[in-house]
Amino acid sequence: MRMRLVIMLSSFLICICVTVFSNIYVTNAMNAIEKEARIMEAILSEAGSGDFPFPKELENEIFRGLHLLEILVPHEDLHDLSVQLADASISAQIGDMDDCRKALKLIMESADHLTKHESLQLGNIF
């Protein structure tokens, strides 16, 4: 009886630790992506129009923890995020700053959505 209780409590604690780690990791990753997108948007607004070399920091931030994020968040949401990143990069390369701004806004909205969707709340558990 005592051994079952120890195993059950150990399993419960492991589950809690994994859940908290997942919540912290996803929140930090999405906040970093959103921060980089805001920085890119500020740089874009200062640059004005014309050819804009799209910095790789945002792309690196998204793909840095991609393997673990694929386990923790829905694949479709990550795919949407990478498509929006490609759209922002291509728009910046061809000089279409309006579309680049729209794509950056969508990246920020997607990161915010993932943060809210994957956060540890009672509604997300049940």
N, CA and C atoms as a LAMMPS dump frame, in Angstrom:
ITEM: TIMESTEP
0
ITEM: NUMBER OF ATOMS
378
ITEM: BOX BOUNDS ff ff ff
-5.0000000000000000e+02 5.0000000000000000e+02
-5.0000000000000000e+02 5.0000000000000000e+02
-5.0000000000000000e+02 5.0000000000000000e+02
ITEM: ATOMS id mol type element x y z
1 1 1 N 0.824 -1.193 0
2 1 2 C 0 0 0
3 1 3 C 0.873 1.265 0
4 2 1 N 1.894 1.25 0.812
5 2 2 C 2.779 2.402 0.906
6 2 3 C 3.518 2.623 -0.415
7 3 1 N 3.943 1.537 -1.044
8 3 2 C 4.668 1.63 -2.319
9 3 3 C 3.769 2.209 -3.416
10 4 1 N 2.503 1.83 -3.448
11 4 2 C 1.568 2.373 -4.434
12 4 3 C 1.383 3.874 -4.244
13 5 1 N 1.279 4.272 -3.001
14 5 2 C 1.109 5.69 -2.713
15 5 3 C 2.346 6.483 -3.152
16 6 1 N 3.521 5.959 -2.91
17 6 2 C 4.76 6.626 -3.321
18 6 3 C 4.838 6.711 -4.841
19 7 1 N 4.496 5.641 -5.524
20 7 2 C 4.519 5.646 -6.992
21 7 3 C 3.489 6.626 -7.545
22 8 1 N 2.321 6.656 -6.959
23 8 2 C 1.271 7.554 -7.423
24 8 3 C 1.669 9.02 -7.195
25 9 1 N 2.198 9.336 -6.052
26 9 2 C 2.629 10.702 -5.779
27 9 3 C 3.814 11.101 -6.654
28 10 1 N 4.73 10.187 -6.878
29 10 2 C 5.87 10.46 -7.754
30 10 3 C 5.399 10.743 -9.178
31 11 1 N 4.47 9.956 -9.663
32 11 2 C 3.925 10.165 -11.01
33 11 3 C 3.213 11.509 -11.109
34 12 1 N 2.474 11.826 -10.074
35 12 2 C 1.766 13.113 -10.053
36 12 3 C 2.753 14.275 -10.078
37 13 1 N 3.804 14.209 -9.293
38 13 2 C 4.803 15.267 -9.26
39 13 3 C 5.547 15.392 -10.586
40 14 1 N 5.832 14.276 -11.223
41 14 2 C 6.482 14.309 -12.542
42 14 3 C 5.57 14.987 -13.559
43 15 1 N 4.299 14.666 -13.528
44 15 2 C 3.34 15.295 -14.448
45 15 3 C 3.252 16.802 -14.213
46 16 1 N 3.221 17.204 -12.963
47 16 2 C 3.174 18.634 -12.645
48 16 3 C 4.439 19.331 -13.145
49 17 1 N 5.596 18.718 -12.932
50 17 2 C 6.86 19.316 -13.376
51 17 3 C 6.911 19.458 -14.894
52 18 1 N 6.475 18.444 -15.608
53 18 2 C 6.47 18.499 -17.074
54 18 3 C 5.5 19.578 -17.56
55 19 1 N 4.358 19.694 -16.926
56 19 2 C 3.373 20.707 -17.31
57 19 3 C 3.903 22.114 -17.069
58 20 1 N 4.518 22.322 -15.923
59 20 2 C 5.07 23.642 -15.619
60 20 3 C 6.215 23.976 -16.582
61 21 1 N 7.085 23.004 -16.86
62 21 2 C 8.171 23.231 -17.815
63 21 3 C 7.61 23.595 -19.186
64 22 1 N 6.601 22.871 -19.631
65 22 2 C 5.99 23.139 -20.927
66 22 3 C 5.423 24.545 -20.973
67 23 1 N 4.72 24.923 -19.935
68 23 2 C 4.123 26.257 -19.883
69 23 3 C 5.188 27.344 -19.92
70 24 1 N 6.232 27.186 -19.14
71 24 2 C 7.303 28.187 -19.094
72 24 3 C 8.04 28.249 -20.426
73 25 1 N 8.342 27.099 -21.014
74 25 2 C 9.096 27.062 -22.266
75 25 3 C 8.311 27.717 -23.405
76 26 1 N 7.038 27.358 -23.542
77 26 2 C 6.224 27.918 -24.624
78 26 3 C 6.03 29.414 -24.422
79 27 1 N 5.772 29.831 -23.199
80 27 2 C 5.583 31.255 -22.925
81 27 3 C 6.844 32.048 -23.244
82 28 1 N 7.989 31.554 -22.803
83 28 2 C 9.243 32.254 -23.082
84 28 3 C 9.566 32.282 -24.568
85 29 1 N 9.344 31.184 -25.266
86 29 2 C 9.622 31.132 -26.699
87 29 3 C 8.713 32.088 -27.476
88 30 1 N 7.432 32.111 -27.14
89 30 2 C 6.498 32.99 -27.847
90 30 3 C 6.754 34.461 -27.506
91 31 1 N 7.133 34.739 -26.263
92 31 2 C 7.479 36.12 -25.901
93 31 3 C 8.722 36.59 -26.65
94 32 1 N 9.704 35.705 -26.819
95 32 2 C 10.917 36.067 -27.562
96 32 3 C 10.592 36.314 -29.036
97 33 1 N 9.731 35.493 -29.613
98 33 2 C 9.327 35.683 -31.01
99 33 3 C 8.577 37.001 -31.167
100 34 1 N 7.672 37.267 -30.236
101 34 2 C 6.906 38.511 -30.301
102 34 3 C 7.818 39.727 -30.129
103 35 1 N 8.802 39.625 -29.25
104 35 2 C 9.756 40.723 -29.037
105 35 3 C 10.57 40.984 -30.302
106 36 1 N 11.063 39.915 -30.941
107 36 2 C 11.831 40.077 -32.183
108 36 3 C 10.968 40.679 -33.288
109 37 1 N 9.7 40.274 -33.359
110 37 2 C 8.806 40.821 -34.385
111 37 3 C 8.568 42.313 -34.143
112 38 1 N 8.443 42.714 -32.885
113 38 2 C 8.273 44.139 -32.575
114 38 3 C 9.529 44.937 -32.95
115 39 1 N 10.689 44.357 -32.688
116 39 2 C 11.936 45.018 -33.06
117 39 3 C 12.022 45.176 -34.579
118 40 1 N 11.658 44.115 -35.306
119 40 2 C 11.684 44.182 -36.772
120 40 3 C 10.697 45.225 -37.278
121 41 1 N 9.55 45.319 -36.632
122 41 2 C 8.559 46.302 -37.042
123 41 3 C 9.071 47.726 -36.803
124 42 1 N 9.757 47.934 -35.68
125 42 2 C 10.332 49.254 -35.399
126 42 3 C 11.418 49.601 -36.405
127 43 1 N 12.264 48.64 -36.732
128 43 2 C 13.314 48.862 -37.728
129 43 3 C 12.689 49.165 -39.084
130 44 1 N 11.624 48.451 -39.4
131 44 2 C 10.942 48.635 -40.671
132 44 3 C 10.316 50.019 -40.767
133 45 1 N 9.727 50.493 -39.67
134 45 2 C 9.111 51.818 -39.708
135 45 3 C 10.16 52.92 -39.813
136 46 1 N 11.348 52.698 -39.25
137 46 2 C 12.434 53.675 -39.374
138 46 3 C 13.051 53.666 -40.768
139 47 1 N 13.085 52.482 -41.38
140 47 2 C 13.718 52.356 -42.692
141 47 3 C 12.893 53.008 -43.787
142 48 1 N 11.583 53.061 -43.585
143 48 2 C 10.728 53.651 -44.609
144 48 3 C 10.461 52.659 -45.716
145 49 1 N 10.519 53.128 -46.959
146 49 2 C 10.249 52.239 -48.083
147 49 3 C 11.556 51.878 -48.777
148 50 1 N 11.43 50.978 -49.711
149 50 2 C 12.613 50.555 -50.45
150 50 3 C 13.024 49.153 -50.075
151 51 1 N 14.164 48.767 -50.578
152 51 2 C 14.663 47.425 -50.323
153 51 3 C 15.125 47.306 -48.873
154 52 1 N 14.621 46.328 -48.198
155 52 2 C 14.942 46.139 -46.781
156 52 3 C 15.503 44.741 -46.574
157 53 1 N 16.758 44.634 -46.187
158 53 2 C 17.307 43.295 -45.93
159 53 3 C 16.71 42.745 -44.637
160 54 1 N 15.919 41.716 -44.742
161 54 2 C 15.224 41.156 -43.582
162 54 3 C 16.226 40.444 -42.678
163 55 1 N 16.391 40.91 -41.458
164 55 2 C 17.36 40.283 -40.55
165 55 3 C 16.956 38.85 -40.196
166 56 1 N 17.925 38.027 -39.912
167 56 2 C 17.684 36.616 -39.625
168 56 3 C 17.381 36.349 -38.154
169 57 1 N 17.374 37.373 -37.297
170 57 2 C 17.167 37.144 -35.868
171 57 3 C 15.799 36.52 -35.577
172 58 1 N 14.76 37.024 -36.263
173 58 2 C 13.417 36.497 -36.031
174 58 3 C 13.324 35.049 -36.485
175 59 1 N 13.883 34.769 -37.645
176 59 2 C 13.887 33.391 -38.148
177 59 3 C 14.671 32.472 -37.214
178 60 1 N 15.814 32.95 -36.743
179 60 2 C 16.603 32.142 -35.807
180 60 3 C 15.858 31.904 -34.51
181 61 1 N 15.12 32.905 -34.042
182 61 2 C 14.368 32.769 -32.791
183 61 3 C 13.264 31.726 -32.928
184 62 1 N 12.629 31.68 -34.093
185 62 2 C 11.556 30.706 -34.298
186 62 3 C 12.124 29.304 -34.424
187 63 1 N 13.201 29.161 -35.196
188 63 2 C 13.711 27.82 -35.465
189 63 3 C 14.676 27.307 -34.395
190 64 1 N 15.031 28.16 -33.429
191 64 2 C 15.963 27.748 -32.378
192 64 3 C 15.386 26.616 -31.534
193 65 1 N 14.159 26.745 -31.102
194 65 2 C 13.564 25.714 -30.253
195 65 3 C 12.459 24.96 -30.951
196 66 1 N 12.554 24.844 -32.266
197 66 2 C 11.467 24.266 -33.042
198 66 3 C 11.196 22.807 -32.704
199 67 1 N 12.231 22.032 -32.447
200 67 2 C 12.018 20.607 -32.19
201 67 3 C 11.188 20.388 -30.934
202 68 1 N 11.48 21.124 -29.895
203 68 2 C 10.719 20.979 -28.659
204 68 3 C 9.343 21.626 -28.782
205 69 1 N 9.268 22.739 -29.507
206 69 2 C 7.967 23.385 -29.703
207 69 3 C 7.016 22.503 -30.504
208 70 1 N 7.539 21.711 -31.427
209 70 2 C 6.681 20.805 -32.198
210 70 3 C 6.01 19.774 -31.304
211 71 1 N 6.627 19.459 -30.189
212 71 2 C 6.035 18.516 -29.246
213 71 3 C 5.006 19.221 -28.364
214 72 1 N 5.259 20.475 -28.023
215 72 2 C 4.458 21.162 -27.013
216 72 3 C 3.26 21.931 -27.567
217 73 1 N 3.323 22.365 -28.813
218 73 2 C 2.222 23.147 -29.385
219 73 3 C 1.711 22.463 -30.653
220 74 1 N 0.488 22.806 -31.074
221 74 2 C -0.048 22.193 -32.296
222 74 3 C 0.812 22.494 -33.525
223 75 1 N 0.975 21.49 -34.358
224 75 2 C 1.826 21.606 -35.545
225 75 3 C 1.295 22.665 -36.508
226 76 1 N -0.023 22.77 -36.639
227 76 2 C -0.61 23.727 -37.574
228 76 3 C -0.249 25.158 -37.192
229 77 1 N -0.241 25.431 -35.897
230 77 2 C 0.093 26.782 -35.451
231 77 3 C 1.549 27.123 -35.747
232 78 1 N 2.441 26.168 -35.553
233 78 2 C 3.847 26.405 -35.89
234 78 3 C 4.036 26.557 -37.392
235 79 1 N 3.292 25.793 -38.158
236 79 2 C 3.37 25.913 -39.616
237 79 3 C 2.894 27.298 -40.049
238 80 1 N 1.804 27.768 -39.475
239 80 2 C 1.307 29.108 -39.793
240 80 3 C 2.343 30.169 -39.452
241 81 1 N 3.006 29.989 -38.325
242 81 2 C 4.033 30.939 -37.907
243 81 3 C 5.2 30.967 -38.89
244 82 1 N 5.625 29.8 -39.359
245 82 2 C 6.74 29.762 -40.316
246 82 3 C 6.324 30.299 -41.685
247 83 1 N 5.072 30.095 -42.082
248 83 2 C 4.579 30.658 -43.347
249 83 3 C 4.539 32.183 -43.26
250 84 1 N 4.099 32.703 -42.127
251 84 2 C 4.062 34.154 -41.949
252 84 3 C 5.465 34.743 -41.935
253 85 1 N 6.395 34.013 -41.361
254 85 2 C 7.791 34.46 -41.368
255 85 3 C 8.332 34.504 -42.79
256 86 1 N 8.05 33.476 -43.576
257 86 2 C 8.497 33.46 -44.97
258 86 3 C 7.846 34.595 -45.753
259 87 1 N 6.568 34.863 -45.482
260 87 2 C 5.865 35.948 -46.146
261 87 3 C 6.501 37.294 -45.804
262 88 1 N 6.841 37.486 -44.527
263 88 2 C 7.483 38.744 -44.12
264 88 3 C 8.854 38.893 -44.775
265 89 1 N 9.603 37.817 -44.831
266 89 2 C 10.937 37.86 -45.425
267 89 3 C 10.88 38.164 -46.921
268 90 1 N 9.994 37.494 -47.627
269 90 2 C 9.86 37.713 -49.072
270 90 3 C 9.344 39.119 -49.364
271 91 1 N 8.374 39.573 -48.57
272 91 2 C 7.844 40.926 -48.762
273 91 3 C 8.924 41.973 -48.551
274 92 1 N 9.78 41.761 -47.559
275 92 2 C 10.867 42.711 -47.313
276 92 3 C 11.888 42.681 -48.445
277 93 1 N 12.151 41.492 -48.975
278 93 2 C 13.141 41.377 -50.055
279 93 3 C 12.687 42.061 -51.333
280 94 1 N 11.391 41.997 -51.616
281 94 2 C 10.91 42.631 -52.84
282 94 3 C 10.514 44.088 -52.62
283 95 1 N 10.599 44.545 -51.377
284 95 2 C 10.333 45.947 -51.091
285 95 3 C 8.891 46.279 -50.813
286 96 1 N 8.05 45.279 -50.574
287 96 2 C 6.642 45.515 -50.254
288 96 3 C 6.497 45.624 -48.739
289 97 1 N 6.705 46.835 -48.231
290 97 2 C 6.74 47.053 -46.785
291 97 3 C 5.375 46.899 -46.131
292 98 1 N 4.301 47.197 -46.873
293 98 2 C 2.964 47.046 -46.289
294 98 3 C 2.67 45.576 -45.982
295 99 1 N 2.981 44.705 -46.943
296 99 2 C 2.77 43.279 -46.706
297 99 3 C 3.704 42.747 -45.621
298 100 1 N 4.903 43.286 -45.559
299 100 2 C 5.847 42.871 -44.522
300 100 3 C 5.323 43.261 -43.15
301 101 1 N 4.777 44.456 -43.023
302 101 2 C 4.188 44.886 -41.747
303 101 3 C 3.001 43.998 -41.369
304 102 1 N 2.174 43.676 -42.356
305 102 2 C 1.027 42.798 -42.087
306 102 3 C 1.491 41.425 -41.613
307 103 1 N 2.513 40.9 -42.246
308 103 2 C 3.033 39.588 -41.851
309 103 3 C 3.624 39.64 -40.446
310 104 1 N 4.319 40.723 -40.117
311 104 2 C 4.87 40.867 -38.768
312 104 3 C 3.756 40.96 -37.728
313 105 1 N 2.686 41.676 -38.067
314 105 2 C 1.522 41.736 -37.158
315 105 3 C 0.931 40.345 -36.96
316 106 1 N 0.831 39.573 -38.046
317 106 2 C 0.299 38.215 -37.939
318 106 3 C 1.215 37.322 -37.104
319 107 1 N 2.527 37.524 -37.222
320 107 2 C 3.472 36.757 -36.397
321 107 3 C 3.245 37.078 -34.928
322 108 1 N 3.072 38.357 -34.611
323 108 2 C 2.835 38.745 -33.224
324 108 3 C 1.505 38.198 -32.704
325 109 1 N 0.473 38.241 -33.556
326 109 2 C -0.825 37.699 -33.151
327 109 3 C -0.758 36.189 -32.946
328 110 1 N -0.041 35.501 -33.816
329 110 2 C 0.1 34.047 -33.668
330 110 3 C 0.854 33.69 -32.396
331 111 1 N 1.908 34.439 -32.106
332 111 2 C 2.667 34.187 -30.874
333 111 3 C 1.805 34.459 -29.651
334 112 1 N 1.01 35.532 -29.7
335 112 2 C 0.117 35.837 -28.588
336 112 3 C -0.954 34.758 -28.441
337 113 1 N -1.492 34.293 -29.563
338 113 2 C -2.497 33.229 -29.536
339 113 3 C -1.917 31.954 -28.926
340 114 1 N -0.719 31.583 -29.347
341 114 2 C -0.096 30.375 -28.8
342 114 3 C 0.183 30.512 -27.312
343 115 1 N 0.59 31.702 -26.883
344 115 2 C 0.836 31.919 -25.459
345 115 3 C -0.45 31.73 -24.665
346 116 1 N -1.543 32.297 -25.158
347 116 2 C -2.823 32.165 -24.454
348 116 3 C -3.38 30.753 -24.564
349 117 1 N -3.234 30.15 -25.737
350 117 2 C -3.794 28.822 -25.979
351 117 3 C -3.078 27.743 -25.173
352 118 1 N -1.786 27.881 -25.003
353 118 2 C -1.004 26.864 -24.321
354 118 3 C -0.734 27.177 -22.855
355 119 1 N -1.291 28.276 -22.371
356 119 2 C -1.042 28.628 -20.968
357 119 3 C -1.787 27.667 -20.042
358 120 1 N -1.286 27.567 -18.838
359 120 2 C -1.851 26.653 -17.848
360 120 3 C -3.047 27.332 -17.182
361 121 1 N -4.238 27.004 -17.668
362 121 2 C -5.473 27.535 -17.121
363 121 3 C -6.459 26.403 -16.951
364 122 1 N -7.418 26.605 -16.1
365 122 2 C -8.4 25.568 -15.843
366 122 3 C -9.191 25.24 -17.11
367 123 1 N -9.487 26.256 -17.917
368 123 2 C -10.209 26.032 -19.164
369 123 3 C -9.437 25.22 -20.178
370 124 1 N -8.114 25.295 -20.137
371 124 2 C -7.284 24.514 -21.063
372 124 3 C -7.102 23.072 -20.612
373 125 1 N -7.346 22.825 -19.335
374 125 2 C -7.193 21.472 -18.822
375 125 3 C -8.432 20.643 -19.069
376 126 1 N -9.605 21.237 -18.875
377 126 2 C -10.859 20.477 -19.031
378 126 3 C -11.534 20.76 -20.321
